[in-house]
C-alpha cells in the first residue's frame, strides 16, 4: 500500500506572509515555510532550481519581533517543528517538487 503524503497548508498568519513574499519575488515557484518549536517562523521564496528567490523572512505571529532564542541561534534547525513548501499554481511535476524539497528541506522527517 502506498503511503499517503500529507498536504501541508499555511496557517492564516502564514498565508499573508506568503502572499507578500510572492508579490516581491517574480521568479518564485513556491515558499519554504519552517515552523520552530518557539512559535517563530522562517520563510523564503524559491525559484525553479530550489535556490532562494527572496530574503529569508523570520517572524512571530502577533509579535513585534522574533523571540530571544531565535535572536541568539537564528532559528536553529534543531528546533524545527514542521517544515513544508507552499507551491504556487500551476504546480511543478511531482518528481521536480520532490527534488527541490530534498534540496531545500533535506531528507529528515518533516514533523518532529
Residue pairs with C-beta under 8 A, 6 or more apart in sequence:
6 110
8 33
8 82
8 84
8 85
8 86
8 110
9 86
10 18
10 33
10 86
13 61
13 62
14 33
14 41
14 43
17 41
17 43
17 57
17 59
18 31
18 33
18 43
18 86
21 28
21 31
21 43
21 44
21 45
21 54
21 57
22 28
22 31
22 45
22 88
24 45
24 54
25 45
25 53
25 54
27 45
27 47
27 48
27 53
28 45
28 46
28 47
28 53
28 54
28 88
29 46
29 47
29 48
29 53
29 87
29 88
29 92
29 100
30 45
30 46
30 85
30 86
30 87
30 88
30 100
31 43
31 44
31 45
31 46
31 85
31 86
32 42
32 43
32 44
32 46
32 83
32 84
32 85
32 104
32 105
33 41
33 42
33 43
33 83
33 84
33 85
33 86
34 41
34 42
34 43
34 75
34 80
34 82
34 83
35 41
35 80
35 81
35 82
35 83
36 42
36 70
36 75
36 79
36 80
36 81
37 79
37 80
37 81
37 112
38 60
38 67
38 69
38 70
38 79
39 60
39 61
39 67
40 58
40 59
40 60
40 66
40 67
40 70
40 75
41 58
41 59
41 60
41 61
42 56
42 57
42 58
42 75
43 56
43 57
43 59
44 52
44 53
44 54
44 55
44 56
44 57
45 52
45 53
45 54
46 52
46 53
46 85
46 100
46 104
47 53
48 92
48 96
49 100
50 99
50 100
50 103
50 104
58 66
58 70
58 74
58 75
59 66
60 66
60 67
60 70
65 71
66 75
69 79
73 79
80 112
81 111
81 112
82 110
82 111
82 112
83 105
83 110
84 105
84 110
85 97
85 100
85 101
85 104
85 105
87 97
91 97
92 100
